[in-house]
């Protein structure tokens, strides 16, 4: 399944070359456009099934906006509920940072790409603050740029379906 995901990502043109500034602020000669690639239901289903088959959890969660389709796909594949972590707490309606019930639950946090791990780290901390136990951070592609070490320091495993090296080697 993992090799299949890497091949599907490459076939969907998820790796693009040029001059890019990443969310972390780092400059890169390539960009991993997972968000566009997962608009294909075959790829999205394969990712959801791969995540669901690797972990035991009560709830799957993703940080808005990019990880939400991944959380939904994993929810469908596992039959488990999902939660959405907002980037910031809203001040109206029911407010809150997390949509969904995570208190006292084991939660798998999913992410599309990790570089430094900042977005997912925000998610891990928000989930913990809400009373959840984070099982792992499951990422579609790890750019191999330090996110593993970031999460190890938090006591959470980063588990990629594939790495940028594996995709480039295809």
Secondary structure by P-SEA (a helix, b strand, c coil): caaaaaaaaaaaccccccccccccccccccccccccccccaaaaaaaaaaaaacccccbbbbccccaaaaaaaaaaaccbbbbbbbcccccccccccccccccccbbbbbbcccccaaaaaaaaaaaaaabbbbccccccccccccaaaaaaaacbbbbbcccaaaaaac
